[in-house]
Amino acid sequence: MPVPEMFRIKICGLNDFENAIAVAHSGADAIGLNFFPKSKRRIDLTTAERIANFVRGEVQIVGLFVNASLEEIAETHQKLGLDWIQLHGDETAELALSIYKETNVPIMAASRGRLHRWKTLPDGFQPHAQLMDAAVDGAYGGTGHLSDWELAATWRSDELIQRFVLAGGLTPENVTGAISVVRPSAVDVAGGVEIAGQPGLKDMVKVEQFVSAAHRAFGAIT
């Protein structure tokens, strides 16, 4: 399976059908569906399948998993037709490779404020993308805390990382600066564009502001 062209703007943690459709039409080119049972943005599989069937071909669909089994991830992909699998927990390199072999879906390896995981997997295989999120003790991401942009910039210069996604505390107000400093392949936002007190439900004004600012910033560095 060829790796899809890297998205640039991903809106993550969607869990409402109508809201997800609006986000898919906002100018973002990827949406993230969170299947971590303990996440406040978790989506049920029925809603996820409905969203995926509606937006497939318009935006890339990223499934986010935290310490899920190979069987669970493969079953979810079979129902949704994922474009990317984002591993955001403590998964091993061996499991990541097994997931890729089973699903033939590109793997995004997420790390939380530390050196990236699995620069190479077993057999010399490399993750298709690396994502940096903020480091918060006891949390697997989605905290709203800001990532270390200077550390992220050093990752971006690593020749083995072909696709680098910056997450962690991004907002419409700071995404321009983040892109300028880090020069990532893509940016990923969840809480920074949400309606206050409603995890998973995005404020479309904020979404459109974020998308517009990110497009301008990417245009300035290319």
C-alpha positions in Angstrom: 0.0 0.0 0.0 1.5 3.3 -1.0 1.8 5.9 1.8 -0.7 8.7 1.3 0.6 12.2 0.7 1.1 13.7 4.2 -1.8 15.8 5.4 -0.9 19.2 6.8 -3.7 20.1 9.1 -5.4 17.5 11.3 -8.3 18.2 13.7 -8.3 15.4 16.3 -10.7 14.1 18.8 -14.0 14.4 17.0 -16.9 12.5 18.4 -20.1 14.2 17.0 -21.3 13.4 13.5 -22.6 16.8 12.4 -19.6 18.6 13.9 -17.2 16.2 12.2 -18.8 16.8 8.8 -18.4 20.6 9.3 -14.7 20.1 10.3 -14.2 17.9 7.2 -15.4 20.9 5.1 -13.3 23.5 6.9 -10.2 23.2 4.8 -8.4 20.7 7.2 -7.2 17.7 5.3 -7.3 15.1 8.1 -9.5 14.2 11.0 -8.6 12.1 14.1 -11.0 9.6 15.7 -9.9 8.7 19.2 -10.6 5.1 20.3 -8.9 5.3 23.8 -11.6 4.2 26.2 -10.3 6.5 29.0 -10.2 9.6 26.8 -12.7 12.4 27.3 -12.8 12.6 23.4 -13.4 8.9 22.8 -15.7 8.1 19.9 -17.9 5.0 19.7 -17.4 2.7 16.7 -20.9 3.3 15.3 -20.5 7.0 15.1 -17.0 6.7 13.8 -18.1 4.4 11.0 -20.9 6.8 10.1 -18.4 9.7 9.9 -15.8 7.7 7.9 -18.4 6.7 5.4 -19.4 10.3 4.9 -16.0 11.9 4.6 -13.9 9.2 3.0 -12.1 10.7 0.0 -12.5 14.3 1.3 -10.1 14.1 4.2 -7.7 11.5 5.5 -9.0 9.5 8.4 -6.7 8.8 11.3 -7.5 6.3 14.0 -5.9 7.1 17.4 -5.2 4.1 19.7 -3.6 3.8 23.1 -2.3 0.3 24.0 -5.0 -1.4 22.0 -4.6 -4.9 20.7 -3.7 -5.9 17.2 -7.1 -7.5 16.9 -9.0 -4.3 18.0 -7.0 -2.1 15.6 -7.5 -4.4 12.7 -11.2 -4.7 13.3 -11.6 -0.9 13.5 -9.7 -0.5 10.3 -11.8 -3.1 8.6 -14.9 -1.1 9.5 -13.6 2.4 8.9 -11.0 2.1 6.1 -8.4 4.2 8.0 -5.7 6.2 6.1 -3.4 6.3 9.2 -3.0 4.4 12.4 -1.7 6.6 15.3 -0.2 4.7 18.2 -0.3 7.0 21.2 0.4 4.8 24.1 3.2 2.5 25.2 3.1 0.1 22.2 6.3 -1.8 21.4 8.1 -1.6 18.1 7.2 -5.2 17.5 3.5 -4.5 17.9 3.7 -1.5 15.6 5.3 -3.7 12.9 2.7 -6.4 13.4 -0.1 -3.9 13.0 1.3 -2.6 9.8 1.8 -6.1 8.4 -1.8 -7.0 9.3 -3.5 -3.8 8.1 -1.2 -2.4 5.5 -2.0 1.1 6.9 0.8 3.7 7.5 1.9 4.0 11.2 2.2 7.3 13.0 4.4 6.9 16.1 3.4 9.4 18.8 5.8 10.4 21.6 5.2 12.6 24.6 8.0 15.1 25.0 10.9 12.6 24.7 13.1 11.2 22.1 11.0 9.7 19.3 10.1 6.1 19.4 11.1 3.4 17.0 13.3 5.4 14.7 13.6 2.0 13.0 11.3 -0.9 13.7 12.4 -4.6 13.5 13.7 -5.6 10.1 14.8 -2.0 9.4 11.3 -0.8 8.8 10.6 2.9 9.8 7.4 4.4 11.0 5.7 6.4 8.3 5.4 9.5 10.5 6.5 10.7 13.9 4.3 12.9 16.1 5.3 14.9 19.2 2.8 15.7 21.9 3.4 17.4 25.2 4.7 15.4 28.2 2.3 15.3 31.1 2.7 12.7 33.9 -0.1 10.1 33.8 -1.6 11.4 30.6 -1.4 10.0 27.1 -2.0 13.3 25.4 -4.8 15.7 24.7 -4.0 17.8 27.7 -3.7 21.2 26.1 -0.1 21.6 27.4 2.4 23.1 25.0 5.1 20.9 23.4 8.7 21.8 23.5 9.1 23.5 20.1 12.9 23.7 20.3 13.1 19.9 20.9 10.6 19.4 18.1 12.8 21.4 15.8 15.7 19.1 16.5 13.5 16.1 15.6 12.5 17.7 12.4 16.2 17.9 11.4 16.6 14.1 11.8 17.1 12.7 8.3 15.3 9.5 9.3 12.1 11.3 10.0 10.4 11.9 6.7 7.1 13.1 8.1 6.9 15.0 11.4 3.6 16.0 13.0 3.5 18.7 15.8 0.8 18.5 18.4 0.4 19.7 22.0 -1.2 23.0 23.0 -1.7 24.4 19.5 -4.3 27.1 19.0 -5.3 29.5 16.3 -3.2 32.1 18.1 0.1 30.2 18.3 0.0 27.8 15.3 1.8 30.4 13.0 4.7 30.6 15.5 4.8 26.9 15.9 5.1 26.2 12.2 7.7 28.9 11.8 9.9 27.5 14.5 9.5 23.8 14.0 8.7 23.6 10.3 6.7 20.4 10.7 5.2 18.3 7.9 1.8 18.8 9.7 0.1 20.2 12.8 -2.5 18.4 14.9 -5.0 20.1 17.2 -7.8 18.9 19.5 -8.5 21.0 22.6 -7.3 24.2 21.1 -10.3 24.5 18.8 -13.0 23.1 21.1 -16.0 24.6 22.7 -15.2 25.1 26.3 -16.4 22.3 28.5 -17.4 20.1 25.7 -14.5 17.7 24.8 -14.7 16.5 21.2 -17.1 19.2 20.1 -15.2 21.8 18.0 -15.9 25.5 17.8 -16.1 26.1 14.0 -15.0 29.7 14.3 -11.8 28.5 16.0 -11.4 25.6 13.5 -11.6 28.0 10.6 -9.2 30.4 12.2 -6.7 27.6 12.9 -7.0 26.2 9.4 -6.5 29.6 7.8 -3.5 30.5 10.0 -1.9 27.1 9.4 -2.3 27.3 5.7 -0.7 30.8 5.6 2.2 29.7 7.8 2.9 26.6 5.7 2.8 28.7 2.6 5.4 31.0 4.1 7.9 28.1 4.7 7.5 26.3 1.4 
